Amino acid sequence: MGKIAFVFPGQGAQYVGMGKGFYDNEPEAKAVYEAASKASGIDVEKLCFDENSGMNINETQYTQIAMAATELAIFKVLEKNGIHFDYTAGHSLGEYAAIAAAGAMSVEDACRLVRKRGMYMQEAVPTGGAMSAVLGMDDATIKEVCEATDGIVSVANYNCPGQTVITGEEAAVKAAGEALTAKGCKRVVALKVSGPFHSAMMEPAGKKLAEELKTVSFADPAVPYVANYTAEYVTKGADIAGLLEKQISGSVQWIQTIDRLMKDGVDTFVEIGPGKTLAGFNKRISRDLKTINVDKYEDFAGVLAELKA
């Protein structure tokens, strides 16, 4: 086995009950959920584990804190078991878990920031925005079409070859999708999201978040992490706040992130959190990559054995 990167997913893979096995069986995981509740001001355990919590886990103001708490809870159990890793990275909100895992901020600060981030993003554009996945079209053409379309529309996520997400004003996203269809893309799929994430319409949320970021003292990461906004390594704590402010309205460069890690010898990725979204992206980026998923507690013993092999 070469180098290992811990990677953390963003919104979309959440489900009620995620992380419950870790919470019930691992004190380190339970402590994270308790810390997340205290830091965020909401009952994160109830949000994650109770279908009748009164909070919609699929609403971004709740999704983000639920995902971050679950990812960090699982990470703490891996850390306790001595699993070595060389780098971290996260997709969109997953970047916050990646920063905490890299040792650059506390669990409490990560959870407090993510809760605020979700609230600010939801407040920024309650209506009037959209996102669509563009399938089977090269990124250069997608970017060119977005730039030529009237209104606000841009690339939100460079997920993997053949799957790019565009974001912005609903009419502009629709027009860009129609132009891309005319140019021969395989399909354009409207996404069920509560806002035009990673678009210029999120800049007000970024400005509000910048004020919260000033309250955190970021340490230099103990291991490098790759920033979404630049797809470059971050090794200085002083650089983190600015990158997180820009990330909220900038493109998530996942293809570029994985390419960078591969070039530096990473051949095994550990996806920490619900679902297998990043494993799917990674497989499309390179079939040579191995991605191990850490989601269900009942699978955890097998995952540990594989990582320690």
Backbone hydrogen bonds, N-H to C=O, Kabsch-Sander energy under -0.5 kcal/mol:
donor,donor_aa,acceptor,acceptor_aa,energy
3,K,265,G,-2.1
5,A,268,T,-2.1
6,F,87,Y,-2.4
7,V,5,A,-0.5
7,V,270,V,-2.6
8,F,89,A,-1.6
13,A,10,G,-0.8
17,G,48,C,-4.1
18,M,15,Y,-1.8
20,K,17,G,-1.9
23,Y,19,G,-2.4
24,D,20,K,-2.6
25,N,21,G,-1.4
26,E,22,F,-2.6
29,A,26,E,-0.6
30,K,26,E,-2.1
31,A,27,P,-2.3
32,V,28,E,-1.2
33,Y,29,A,-1.9
34,E,30,K,-2.2
35,A,31,A,-2.3
36,A,32,V,-2.8
37,S,33,Y,-2.2
38,K,34,E,-2.0
39,A,35,A,-2.6
40,S,36,A,-2.3
41,G,37,S,-1.8
42,I,37,S,-0.5
44,V,42,I,-1.4
47,L,43,D,-2.3
48,C,44,V,-2.6
49,F,45,E,-2.2
50,D,46,K,-2.4
51,E,49,F,-0.6
53,S,50,D,-1.3
57,I,55,M,-0.8
59,E,56,N,-2.2
62,Y,59,E,-2.7
63,T,59,E,-2.9
64,Q,60,T,-1.8
66,A,62,Y,-2.1
67,M,63,T,-2.8
68,A,64,Q,-2.3
69,A,65,I,-2.4
70,T,66,A,-2.0
71,E,67,M,-2.8
72,L,68,A,-2.4
73,A,69,A,-2.1
74,I,70,T,-2.3
75,F,71,E,-2.4
76,K,72,L,-2.3
77,V,73,A,-1.2
78,L,74,I,-2.1
79,E,75,F,-3.0
80,K,76,K,-2.1
81,N,77,V,-1.4
82,G,79,E,-1.9
83,I,78,L,-1.9
84,H,82,G,-0.5
86,D,4,I,-3.2
87,Y,4,I,-1.3
88,T,224,P,-1.4
89,A,6,F,-1.8
90,G,226,V,-0.6
91,H,8,F,-2.8
92,S,90,G,-0.7
94,G,91,H,-2.3
95,E,92,S,-2.4
96,Y,93,L,-1.6
97,A,93,L,-0.7
98,A,94,G,-2.1
99,I,95,E,-2.2
100,A,96,Y,-2.2
101,A,97,A,-2.8
102,A,98,A,-1.7
103,G,100,A,-1.5
104,A,99,I,-2.3
105,M,99,I,-0.5
110,A,106,S,-2.4
111,C,107,V,-2.5
112,R,108,E,-2.4
113,L,109,D,-2.6
114,V,110,A,-2.4
115,R,111,C,-2.2
116,K,112,R,-1.9
117,R,113,L,-3.0
118,G,114,V,-2.6
119,M,115,R,-1.9
120,Y,116,K,-3.0
121,M,117,R,-2.6
122,Q,118,G,-1.9
123,E,119,M,-2.3
124,A,120,Y,-2.0
125,V,121,M,-1.1
130,A,168,G,-2.5
132,S,166,I,-2.1
133,A,189,V,-3.0
134,V,132,S,-0.5
134,V,164,T,-4.0
135,L,133,A,-0.6
135,L,187,R,-3.2
136,G,162,G,-1.7
142,I,138,D,-1.8
143,K,139,D,-2.7
144,E,140,A,-2.2
145,V,141,T,-2.6
146,C,142,I,-2.4
147,E,143,K,-2.3
148,A,144,E,-1.3
149,T,145,V,-0.7
149,T,146,C,-1.0
153,V,151,G,-0.7
154,S,167,T,-2.3
156,A,165,V,-3.1
157,N,165,V,-1.3
158,Y,252,V,-3.0
159,N,157,N,-1.1
159,N,163,Q,-0.9
160,C,163,Q,-1.6
163,Q,160,C,-2.6
164,T,134,V,-2.2
165,V,157,N,-2.4
166,I,132,S,-3.0
167,T,154,S,-2.6
168,G,130,A,-1.7
169,E,152,I,-2.5
170,E,128,G,-1.5
173,V,169,E,-2.9
174,K,170,E,-2.2
175,A,171,A,-2.4
176,A,172,A,-2.6
177,G,173,V,-2.2
178,E,174,K,-2.2
179,A,175,A,-2.2
180,L,176,A,-2.4
181,T,177,G,-2.1
182,A,178,E,-2.0
183,K,179,A,-1.1
184,G,181,T,-1.4
185,C,180,L,-2.2
186,K,135,L,-1.3
187,R,135,L,-1.6
189,V,133,A,-2.8
190,A,188,V,-0.5
191,L,131,M,-2.9
193,V,191,L,-1.5
197,F,195,G,-1.8
198,H,248,I,-1.2
199,S,196,P,-0.7
202,M,199,S,-2.1
203,E,200,A,-1.7
206,G,202,M,-1.9
207,K,203,E,-2.1
208,K,204,P,-1.9
209,L,205,A,-2.7
210,A,206,G,-2.0
211,E,207,K,-0.9
211,E,208,K,-0.6
212,E,208,K,-1.2
213,L,209,L,-2.6
214,K,210,A,-1.1
215,T,212,E,-1.7
216,V,213,L,-1.5
218,F,216,V,-0.9
219,A,104,A,-2.4
222,A,102,A,-3.1
223,V,102,A,-0.9
225,Y,234,V,-1.3
226,V,88,T,-1.9
227,A,225,Y,-0.5
227,A,232,E,-2.3
231,A,227,A,-2.3
234,V,225,Y,-2.8
235,T,233,Y,-0.5
239,D,236,K,-1.6
240,I,237,G,-1.3
241,A,237,G,-0.5
243,L,239,D,-1.4
244,L,240,I,-2.3
245,E,241,A,-2.0
246,K,242,G,-2.0
247,Q,243,L,-2.1
248,I,244,L,-0.9
249,S,246,K,-1.1
250,G,246,K,-1.2
252,V,156,A,-3.4
253,Q,228,N,-1.2
253,Q,251,S,-0.7
254,W,158,Y,-0.6
254,W,252,V,-1.3
255,I,158,Y,-2.0
257,T,253,Q,-1.8
258,I,254,W,-2.6
259,D,255,I,-2.5
260,R,256,Q,-2.1
261,L,257,T,-2.1
262,M,258,I,-2.7
263,K,259,D,-2.3
264,D,260,R,-1.1
265,G,262,M,-2.0
266,V,261,L,-2.3
267,D,3,K,-1.7
267,D,265,G,-0.5
268,T,3,K,-1.6
269,F,290,K,-3.3
270,V,5,A,-2.6
271,E,269,F,-0.7
271,E,292,I,-2.3
272,I,7,V,-2.7
272,I,270,V,-0.7
273,G,271,E,-0.7
273,G,294,V,-2.4
280,G,276,K,-2.0
281,F,277,T,-2.0
282,N,278,L,-3.1
283,K,279,A,-2.1
284,R,280,G,-1.4
285,I,281,F,-1.8
286,S,282,N,-2.7
289,L,286,S,-1.3
290,K,267,D,-2.0
292,I,269,F,-3.2
294,V,271,E,-2.9
295,D,293,N,-0.6
299,D,296,K,-1.1
300,F,297,Y,-1.6
303,V,299,D,-2.0
304,L,300,F,-2.8
305,A,301,A,-2.1
306,E,302,G,-2.1
307,L,303,V,-2.5
308,K,304,L,-2.0
309,A,305,A,-0.7
309,A,306,E,-0.6
